[in-house]
Amino acid sequence: MDDLFGIESREPQRLLAVCEDGQRLLYGDAQHAGRALGRAMGGRALVFLLCDNSPGSLLGYLGCLQCGAVPLLLDAHTSPPLLASLIDTYRPAYCLVPQSLPAAARAVLPQASPLLELAGSLLLPCGGQGPALYPELCLLLTTSGSTGSPKLVRLSKQNLAANAASIAQYLELDETERPITVLPMSYSYGMSILNSHVLVGASLLLTGRSVLEQEFWQLASAGGATSLAGVPYTYQMYRRLGLFSIELPGLRYLTQAGGKLPEELHREFAAWAHKTGRRFYVMYGQTEASPRMGYLPAARALDKCGSMGLPVPGGRFWLEDAAGGVIDAPGEVGELVYAGKNVGLGYAQAPADLAKGDEWGGVLRTGDMAKRDAEGFYTIVGRKKRFLKLFGNRVNLDEAERLLAARFAGVQFACAGRDDRMAVYFALEGKQQPALPGQVQAYLAAETRLPARAFAVCGIDAIPKSPAGKTLYAALPPV
């Protein structure tokens, strides 16, 4: 048995999680899950783990890590065609799935009898031994940009352990923490919250409820939630729900990642945290880095508003120009590069890739453009490929979204398009706003000093989002 995150060394009676139905899971349950899965599978194997924030998924994930199985974490609501494609591509030895899985998804899974029932999840044999696996391979995750493809990120034990320890250090975590599961555990940010808290022997508040549901807040309050997490969309919901007036006496800190928070929201939450004696951390990461690479210390959340901060403990940042040269001068923009033990092994797009070793050597070229100030704090300015040439001028689509969010408070935007034509989408959310397209067009023309005809503005019912709250640009309608 591997003792990743120290699970085997915990007192079996120590509390691991409090579930929304009142069920209590112990660290001994995770120890038992690892042994039971190891016996059922008979050795190291590839497992498709269809996750929801439930006891079976939590114990299945921790159990796989303990017994040496290599799970691919997939959202339990992964579309049946994509699930079928992934199974056909990678040929896993087993699938571990919730009993409550919808019939359409069950139809594409192996129809064999379950080998094991684990707190409401079933271990299904897939009829083969599965692909060969690199000895240090520990976990597979889909990338944020590969929702419709078989591209995966390969992570090692060292990657996960190093990042969990780093996060625990800068967040000052200890065994008294009680985070509530806001994000899916199949999303790298949600997974990292589990890893870092299990590492310090903390207890989780485990729920699949949305922040929009009253039951979520009842569990957060009654369970003594010590932290809240979220992507930018979650923080918009927090503000809309009136988080500042919700009674959460145990709340110690908030974390934000998964995209740059509009500066207005950043400042608002940082000021509230400072006023109420709490901590607010803006963080930066990618799945390829297990996933955390940067964080803004809570003490600098106000005076460094807009920055994502410093490299995590054990990591290092630098900037490179288009020719690959290192940029030393403050204020200049270049591609952000990161080095650390949490950088993954590489990508996989076929079964043979799972036997490959470390292809990245601890260095990740993030594809993000950033600048560094005189104190060494980094600010993301956009994606390397999220640019358009409008009438010969280079325009950053991410920066355009941030400008619009700041100018038109309470409206969600997404910017896409092609050279010489930017498509700007805004969410109607049931409200007709006939004047807004003209106002948006005029504002962007004034800010960029480009002709108004460079911008096509349209309202849609809602901005398409992934389960983690990231904009799905490929799902936007043509303009």
C-alpha positions in Angstrom: 0.0 0.0 0.0 1.2 3.5 -0.8 0.7 6.1 1.9 0.2 9.1 -0.3 -1.0 12.0 1.8 -0.4 10.0 5.0 -3.8 8.2 5.0 -2.4 4.9 6.2 -0.7 6.6 9.2 -3.9 8.3 10.4 -5.9 7.1 13.4 -8.7 5.0 11.8 -11.3 6.8 14.0 -10.2 10.2 12.8 -13.0 12.1 11.0 -12.5 12.3 7.2 -15.8 13.9 6.0 -19.2 14.9 7.1 -21.7 14.3 4.3 -24.9 16.3 3.5 -27.1 13.5 4.7 -25.3 13.4 8.1 -23.2 10.3 7.2 -19.7 10.5 8.7 -16.6 9.0 6.9 -13.5 8.1 8.9 -9.9 7.9 7.7 -10.3 4.2 8.5 -12.9 4.0 5.8 -10.3 5.3 3.3 -7.8 2.8 4.5 -10.4 0.0 4.1 -11.3 1.3 0.6 -7.7 1.1 -0.5 -7.4 -2.5 0.7 -10.7 -3.6 -0.8 -9.9 -2.0 -4.2 -6.5 -3.6 -4.2 -8.0 -7.1 -3.5 -10.7 -6.6 -6.1 -8.4 -5.5 -8.9 -5.5 -7.8 -8.0 -2.8 -5.3 -9.0 -2.0 -2.0 -10.6 -4.5 -1.0 -13.3 -6.2 1.9 -15.2 -9.6 2.9 -13.7 -12.1 5.3 -15.0 -13.5 7.0 -11.9 -16.7 8.8 -12.6 -17.0 11.4 -9.8 -19.5 13.4 -8.0 -19.0 14.9 -4.6 -20.2 11.8 -2.8 -18.8 9.2 -0.3 -18.3 6.6 -3.0 -16.3 9.0 -5.2 -14.2 10.3 -2.3 -13.3 6.8 -1.0 -12.8 5.5 -4.6 -10.3 8.3 -5.3 -8.3 8.0 -2.1 -8.5 4.2 -2.3 -7.1 4.1 -5.8 -4.2 6.3 -4.8 -3.5 4.0 -1.8 -3.6 0.7 -3.7 -1.6 1.8 -6.7 -4.4 2.0 -9.3 -4.3 4.9 -11.7 -7.6 6.7 -11.9 -8.8 9.0 -14.7 -11.1 11.4 -12.9 -14.2 12.2 -15.0 -17.3 14.1 -14.1 -20.2 11.7 -13.4 -22.2 13.8 -15.9 -19.7 13.3 -18.8 -21.7 13.0 -22.0 -22.2 9.4 -23.0 -20.6 9.9 -26.5 -17.5 11.3 -24.9 -17.4 8.6 -22.3 -17.8 6.0 -24.9 -15.0 7.5 -27.0 -12.6 7.6 -24.0 -13.4 4.0 -23.1 -12.8 3.0 -26.7 -9.5 4.9 -26.8 -7.9 3.9 -23.5 -9.5 0.5 -22.8 -9.4 0.8 -19.0 -9.4 -2.4 -16.9 -12.1 -1.1 -14.6 -14.7 1.7 -14.2 -15.8 2.9 -10.7 -19.1 4.7 -11.0 -22.0 6.0 -8.8 -25.0 3.6 -8.6 -27.1 6.7 -9.4 -25.5 7.2 -12.8 -28.1 8.1 -15.5 -29.2 5.3 -17.7 -27.7 6.9 -20.9 -24.3 6.8 -19.3 -24.7 3.3 -17.9 -25.5 2.1 -21.4 -22.0 2.8 -22.6 -20.3 1.2 -19.6 -19.4 -2.5 -19.3 -22.4 -4.6 -18.5 -20.6 -7.0 -16.3 -21.6 -7.7 -12.7 -19.9 -5.3 -10.1 -16.9 -6.7 -8.3 -17.3 -4.3 -5.4 -19.7 -1.8 -3.9 -18.0 1.1 -2.2 -20.3 3.6 -0.4 -22.7 3.8 -3.3 -20.2 3.4 -6.1 -19.7 0.2 -8.1 -16.4 -1.3 -9.5 -17.1 -2.7 -12.9 -14.6 -4.9 -14.8 -14.1 -3.9 -18.4 -13.0 -7.3 -19.7 -9.3 -6.6 -20.2 -6.0 -5.9 -18.4 -5.8 -2.3 -19.6 -2.8 -0.5 -21.0 0.8 -0.6 -19.7 1.4 2.1 -17.1 4.6 4.1 -16.3 5.7 3.1 -12.7 5.4 6.6 -11.3 2.1 7.4 -13.1 -0.4 8.1 -10.3 -3.4 10.1 -11.8 -4.9 11.2 -15.1 -7.0 14.4 -15.6 -8.6 15.9 -18.6 -7.2 19.3 -19.5 -9.4 22.4 -19.4 -9.2 22.6 -23.2 -9.8 19.0 -24.0 -13.4 18.5 -23.0 -14.2 16.9 -26.4 -11.0 15.0 -27.0 -9.0 12.2 -25.5 -6.1 14.5 -24.4 -5.2 13.8 -20.8 -2.6 15.2 -18.3 -0.3 12.5 -16.7 0.6 13.2 -13.1 3.0 11.4 -10.8 3.0 10.7 -7.0 5.7 13.3 -6.6 3.6 15.9 -8.5 0.6 15.4 -6.3 2.5 15.2 -3.0 4.7 18.3 -3.8 1.7 20.5 -4.7 -0.4 19.3 -1.8 2.4 20.2 0.6 3.0 23.5 -1.1 -0.7 24.5 -0.8 -0.9 23.4 2.8 2.2 25.6 3.6 1.0 28.9 2.1 -2.6 28.5 3.2 -1.3 27.5 6.7 -3.5 24.5 6.9 -3.8 22.2 9.9 -6.0 19.3 11.1 -8.7 21.7 12.4 -9.7 22.8 8.8 -13.2 22.0 7.4 -13.4 23.0 3.8 -16.8 22.5 2.0 -16.8 21.0 -1.5 -17.8 23.9 -3.8 -16.1 22.5 -6.9 -16.2 19.0 -8.5 -13.5 16.7 -7.4 -12.9 15.8 -11.1 -11.7 19.4 -11.6 -8.1 19.9 -10.7 -8.8 22.8 -8.4 -11.4 20.8 -6.5 -9.1 17.8 -6.4 -6.2 19.9 -5.0 -8.5 21.0 -2.1 -9.1 17.4 -1.2 -5.4 16.5 -1.5 -4.0 19.4 0.6 -6.5 19.0 3.4 -6.2 15.2 3.6 -2.4 15.7 3.8 -2.8 17.6 7.1 -5.5 15.2 8.5 -8.4 17.7 8.2 -12.1 16.9 7.8 -14.2 17.7 4.7 -17.8 18.9 4.4 -18.8 16.7 1.5 -21.8 17.9 -0.7 -22.9 17.8 -4.3 -25.2 20.8 -3.7 -24.7 24.0 -5.6 -24.0 27.3 -3.8 -27.4 28.3 -5.2 -29.2 25.8 -2.9 -30.1 26.5 0.6 -28.9 23.0 1.7 -25.4 24.0 0.8 -25.4 26.9 3.2 -27.1 24.9 5.9 -24.2 22.4 5.8 -21.6 25.1 5.6 -23.0 26.8 8.7 -23.9 23.7 10.8 -20.7 21.9 9.8 -18.4 24.9 10.7 -17.0 25.5 7.2 -13.6 27.1 7.6 -13.1 28.0 3.9 -14.8 28.6 0.6 -13.4 28.2 -2.8 -14.5 29.3 -6.3 -13.7 30.3 -9.9 -14.7 33.8 -11.1 -18.2 32.7 -11.8 -18.6 31.3 -8.3 -17.6 34.7 -6.9 -20.2 36.4 -9.0 -22.7 34.0 -7.4 -21.4 34.7 -3.9 -21.9 38.4 -4.4 -25.4 37.9 -5.8 -26.3 35.6 -3.0 -25.2 38.1 -0.4 -22.3 36.1 1.1 -21.2 39.1 3.2 -24.4 38.8 5.3 -24.5 35.0 5.6 -23.7 33.8 9.1 -20.5 31.6 8.8 -18.7 32.0 12.2 -16.1 29.3 11.4 -15.0 30.9 8.1 -11.3 31.6 8.1 -10.3 32.2 4.5 -11.5 32.2 0.8 -9.5 31.0 -2.2 -10.1 31.9 -5.9 -8.5 30.3 -9.0 -9.7 29.0 -12.4 -9.3 32.4 -14.2 -8.6 36.0 -13.5 -11.2 37.6 -11.2 -12.5 41.0 -12.3 -10.6 43.7 -10.3 -13.9 45.1 -8.9 -14.7 41.7 -7.4 -11.2 41.1 -6.2 -11.1 44.4 -4.3 -14.6 43.8 -2.9 -13.8 40.4 -1.4 -10.3 41.4 -0.3 -11.7 44.4 1.6 -14.5 42.3 3.2 -12.0 39.7 4.3 -9.7 42.3 5.8 -12.6 44.0 7.6 -13.9 40.8 9.1 -10.5 39.3 10.1 -10.4 36.7 7.3 -7.9 35.9 4.6 -8.6 36.1 0.8 -6.2 34.3 -1.6 -6.1 34.7 -5.3 -4.3 31.8 -6.9 -3.0 30.7 -10.3 -2.6 27.2 -11.7 -3.1 24.8 -14.5 -4.0 21.1 -14.5 -0.5 20.4 -16.0 1.0 21.6 -12.7 -1.1 19.5 -10.3 -2.5 22.3 -10.4 -1.2 25.3 -8.3 1.7 27.5 -9.4 1.1 30.9 -8.0 -0.7 32.7 -5.1 -1.2 36.2 -3.8 -0.5 36.4 -0.1 -3.6 37.4 1.8 -1.7 40.3 3.3 -1.2 41.8 -0.1 -4.7 41.1 -1.5 -5.6 44.8 -1.5 -2.5 46.6 -2.5 -1.7 44.1 -5.2 -5.2 43.8 -6.6 -5.2 42.3 -10.0 -2.0 40.4 -9.5 -1.9 36.6 -9.1 1.2 37.0 -6.9 4.3 34.9 -6.4 5.3 31.3 -7.2 4.2 28.7 -4.7 6.8 27.3 -2.2 9.2 25.1 -4.1 8.3 26.7 -7.5 9.9 29.3 -9.7 8.6 31.7 -12.4 10.2 33.6 -15.2 9.1 35.4 -18.4 10.3 34.7 -22.0 10.1 36.8 -25.1 9.0 35.5 -28.5 12.6 34.3 -29.2 12.8 32.4 -25.9 15.0 34.9 -24.2 14.5 35.6 -20.5 12.9 39.0 -19.7 14.5 40.7 -16.7 13.0 44.2 -16.8 9.9 44.9 -14.7 6.7 45.8 -16.6 7.5 43.9 -19.8 5.1 41.3 -21.1 6.3 37.8 -21.9 5.2 34.2 -21.8 5.1 32.9 -18.2 7.2 29.8 -17.6 7.1 27.8 -14.3 9.5 25.2 -12.9 8.7 22.9 -9.9 8.3 19.3 -8.7 4.5 19.6 -9.3 4.8 19.9 -13.1 3.3 16.8 -14.7 4.9 14.1 -16.8 3.3 15.1 -20.1 0.2 14.6 -22.1 -1.5 11.4 -23.2 -3.6 11.0 -26.4 -3.4 7.3 -26.8 -2.9 4.2 -24.6 0.8 3.9 -25.4 1.4 7.3 -23.9 0.5 6.0 -20.5 3.8 4.0 -20.5 5.9 7.1 -21.2 8.1 8.7 -18.6 8.7 12.3 -17.7 8.6 14.4 -20.9 8.5 17.9 -19.3 11.4 17.7 -16.9 9.7 19.9 -14.3 9.3 22.9 -16.6 5.9 24.2 -18.0 5.4 26.8 -20.6 2.0 28.0 -19.5 0.8 29.7 -22.7 -0.2 32.7 -20.5 1.2 36.2 -21.1 2.2 38.0 -17.9 4.3 40.9 -16.5 6.3 41.2 -13.3 6.5 44.3 -11.1 9.6 45.6 -9.2 8.7 43.5 -6.2 8.5 40.3 -8.1 4.7 40.0 -8.2 3.2 38.6 -11.5 0.1 39.7 -13.3 -1.6 37.6 -16.1 -2.6 39.8 -19.0 -4.0 37.1 -21.3 -3.5 33.9 -23.2 -0.8 33.6 -25.8 -3.3 32.4 -28.4 -6.3 34.5 -27.2 -5.4 37.5 -29.5 -7.0 38.9 -32.6 -5.6 41.2 -35.2 -8.2 44.0 -35.6 -7.4 46.4 -38.4 -3.7 45.6 -37.9 -3.9 46.0 -34.1 -3.3 43.1 -31.7 -6.2 42.9 -29.3 -6.3 40.6 -26.2 -9.6 38.8 -25.9 -9.2 38.1 -22.2 -8.4 41.8 -21.5 -11.5 42.8 -23.5 -13.6 40.6 -21.3 -12.1 42.1 -18.1 -12.7 45.7 -19.4 -16.3 44.9 -20.2 -17.0 43.2 -16.9 -15.6 46.3 -15.1 -17.6 48.8 -17.2 -20.9 46.9 -17.2 -21.2 45.5 -13.7 -23.4 42.5 -13.3 -23.3 41.4 -17.0 -21.4 38.3 -18.1 -19.4 38.6 -21.3 -17.4 36.2 -23.6 -15.2 37.5 -26.4 -14.2 35.4 -29.4 -14.1 35.8 -33.2 -11.5 36.0 -36.0 -9.1 38.6 -37.3 -10.8 41.9 -38.2 -14.0 40.9 -36.4 -14.4 40.4 -32.6 -17.6 38.7 -31.5 -18.8 39.9 -28.1 -21.5 37.9 -26.4 -23.4 38.9 -23.3 -25.8 36.9 -21.1 -29.4 38.1 -21.3 -30.5 35.9 -18.3 -34.1 36.5 -19.1 -33.8 40.3 -19.5 -34.0 42.1 -22.8 -31.3 44.9 -23.0 -31.8 46.6 -26.3 -29.4 49.5 -25.6 -26.5 47.3 -24.4 -25.1 46.2 -27.8 -24.7 49.8 -28.9 -23.2 50.8 -25.6 -20.7 47.9 -25.7 -19.7 48.6 -29.2 -19.2 52.3 -28.5 -17.2 51.5 -25.3 -14.8 49.0 -27.1 -14.3 51.4 -30.0 -13.3 54.2 -27.6 -11.0 52.0 -25.6 -9.2 50.4 -28.5 -9.5 53.4 -30.9 -10.8 51.0 -33.6 -13.8 51.3 -35.8 -17.1 50.3 -34.1 -17.7 47.9 -37.0 -14.8 45.7 -35.7 -17.1 44.5 -32.9 -20.2 42.3 -33.4 -22.2 42.3 -30.1 -25.1 40.0 -29.4 -27.1 38.8 -26.4 -27.6 35.0 -25.8 -29.6 33.2 -23.1 -26.5 32.3 -21.1 -22.7 32.1 -21.5 -21.9 28.4 -21.8 -19.8 27.2 -18.9 -18.0 24.0 -18.0 -18.8 22.3 -14.6 -15.8 24.2 -13.2 -17.3 27.5 -14.4 -14.9 28.2 -17.3 -16.3 29.7 -20.5 -16.8 27.1 -23.3 -15.8 29.2 -26.3 -16.4 26.4 -28.8 -20.1 26.3 -27.7 -20.8 29.9 -28.5 -23.1 30.5 -31.5 -21.7 32.0 -34.7 -22.3 35.7 -35.1 
